[in-house]
Each structure stands twice: as C-alpha cells, then as structure tokens.
C-alpha cells in the first residue's frame, strides 16, 4: 500500500484540489480527511486571492518588475543551466 500525507487548511468553500506525485500509482484509492481537534481556524484575508479571477485582479495591482525581459530570460537560463543534466 502506498500513502501520501499532506497537511492543508480547508477553505471556507470546502473545495480542495490535489495533485499527486507522478510516482504515485494509478487505480483505485481510498481518500480519508482527518480534521485536527482544536485546530486554529485560518481566517481568509482580503489580500488572499481565492479564485483565478481574484488572483488576476491582485496580480494586476502588483508593481512591475524593474528588470527587462532580457534580464529575466538570462536569470531563467542561468537557473536552468544550474540544474545540470537530470
């Protein structure tokens, strides 16, 4: 039997999305949710985007990066090069 443990906070809409690691076997599975006793309730804040639309609105309000496109691409290239041949 394979197991995958993940701790999360159940949002107000009680909607969760889960992506398992690629190594997790496919097929029939049993899913169990365990609520922690006396767990502190995380109150959503106005700054927390709860949907793609809210995230998009929040993102548009963020200041633009002072870096040029070439600088961003150079940083990404440098990061990818540091990974080596995996």
Sine and cosine of phi, psi and omega as CSV:
sin_phi,cos_phi,sin_psi,cos_psi,sin_omega,cos_omega
0.00,0.00,0.69,-0.72,0.07,-1.00
-0.98,-0.19,0.54,-0.84,0.03,-1.00
-0.75,-0.66,0.52,-0.86,0.06,-1.00
-0.66,-0.75,0.88,-0.48,-0.05,-1.00
-0.95,-0.32,0.69,-0.73,-0.01,-1.00
-0.58,-0.82,0.77,-0.64,0.09,-1.00
-0.99,-0.16,0.67,-0.75,-0.04,-1.00
-0.52,-0.86,0.08,-1.00,0.11,-0.99
-0.90,-0.44,0.80,-0.61,0.01,-1.00
-0.96,0.28,0.86,-0.51,-0.01,-1.00
-0.96,0.27,0.18,-0.98,-0.03,-1.00
-0.84,0.54,-0.55,0.83,-0.02,-1.00
-0.99,0.10,0.01,1.00,0.02,-1.00
0.85,0.52,0.44,0.90,-0.01,-1.00
-0.96,-0.26,0.82,-0.57,0.06,-1.00
-0.84,-0.54,0.54,-0.84,0.11,-0.99
-0.80,-0.60,0.73,-0.68,-0.10,-1.00
-0.78,-0.62,0.74,-0.67,0.12,-0.99
-0.87,-0.49,0.86,-0.51,-0.01,-1.00
-1.00,0.06,0.40,-0.92,0.05,-1.00
-0.88,0.47,0.51,-0.86,0.00,-1.00
-0.85,0.53,-0.44,0.90,-0.01,-1.00
-0.97,0.24,-0.20,0.98,-0.02,-1.00
-0.95,0.31,0.74,-0.67,-0.06,-1.00
-0.92,0.40,0.53,-0.85,0.06,-1.00
-1.00,0.03,0.22,-0.98,0.01,-1.00
0.91,-0.41,-0.27,-0.96,-0.06,-1.00
-0.88,0.47,0.61,-0.80,0.01,-1.00
-0.51,-0.86,0.34,-0.94,0.07,-1.00
-0.90,-0.43,0.77,-0.64,-0.01,-1.00
-0.91,-0.41,0.78,-0.63,0.00,-1.00
-0.78,-0.62,0.74,-0.67,0.07,-1.00
-0.94,-0.33,0.79,-0.62,0.01,-1.00
-0.89,-0.45,0.89,-0.47,0.06,-1.00
-0.99,0.14,0.70,-0.71,0.02,-1.00
-0.98,0.21,0.69,-0.72,0.04,-1.00
-0.92,0.38,0.69,-0.73,0.04,-1.00
0.81,0.59,0.50,0.87,0.03,-1.00
-0.95,0.31,0.68,-0.73,0.04,-1.00
-0.91,0.41,0.67,-0.74,0.01,-1.00
-1.00,0.09,0.82,-0.57,0.05,-1.00
-0.99,0.15,0.89,-0.45,0.01,-1.00
-1.00,0.09,0.81,-0.58,0.04,-1.00
-0.91,0.42,0.58,-0.81,0.03,-1.00
-0.97,-0.25,0.30,-0.96,0.04,-1.00
-0.89,0.45,-0.40,0.92,-0.03,-1.00
-0.99,0.11,-0.15,0.99,-0.03,-1.00
-1.00,-0.01,0.92,-0.38,0.03,-1.00
-0.95,0.32,0.76,-0.65,-0.05,-1.00
-0.94,-0.34,0.08,1.00,0.03,-1.00
-0.44,-0.90,0.22,-0.98,0.03,-1.00
-0.88,0.47,-0.63,0.78,0.02,-1.00
-0.90,0.43,-0.69,0.72,0.02,-1.00
-0.90,0.43,-0.64,0.76,0.03,-1.00
-0.90,0.44,-0.69,0.72,0.01,-1.00
-0.87,0.49,-0.68,0.73,0.03,-1.00
-0.89,0.46,-0.71,0.71,0.02,-1.00
-0.88,0.48,-0.70,0.72,-0.05,-1.00
-0.88,0.47,-0.63,0.78,0.01,-1.00
-0.91,0.41,-0.38,0.92,-0.01,-1.00
-1.00,0.07,-0.16,0.99,-0.04,-1.00
-0.98,0.18,0.56,-0.83,0.02,-1.00
-0.92,0.39,0.54,-0.84,0.01,-1.00
-0.94,0.35,0.47,-0.88,0.03,-1.00
-0.94,0.33,0.63,-0.78,0.01,-1.00
-0.98,0.21,-0.04,1.00,-0.03,-1.00
-1.00,0.02,0.50,-0.87,0.05,-1.00
-0.99,0.17,0.22,-0.98,0.04,-1.00
-0.86,0.51,-0.67,0.75,0.01,-1.00
-0.88,0.47,-0.62,0.78,0.02,-1.00
-0.92,0.40,-0.65,0.76,0.02,-1.00
-0.91,0.43,-0.73,0.68,0.00,-1.00
-0.89,0.45,-0.60,0.80,0.05,-1.00
-0.90,0.44,-0.66,0.75,0.03,-1.00
-0.91,0.42,-0.67,0.74,0.03,-1.00
-0.90,0.45,-0.68,0.74,0.02,-1.00
-0.88,0.48,-0.70,0.72,0.03,-1.00
-0.87,0.49,-0.70,0.72,0.02,-1.00
-0.89,0.46,-0.73,0.68,0.00,-1.00
-0.89,0.46,-0.64,0.77,0.02,-1.00
-0.89,0.45,-0.50,0.86,-0.01,-1.00
-0.95,0.31,-0.28,0.96,-0.01,-1.00
-0.95,0.30,-0.42,0.91,-0.04,-1.00
0.96,0.30,-0.23,-0.97,0.01,-1.00
-1.00,-0.01,0.97,-0.24,-0.03,-1.00
-0.95,-0.31,0.00,0.00,0.00,0.00
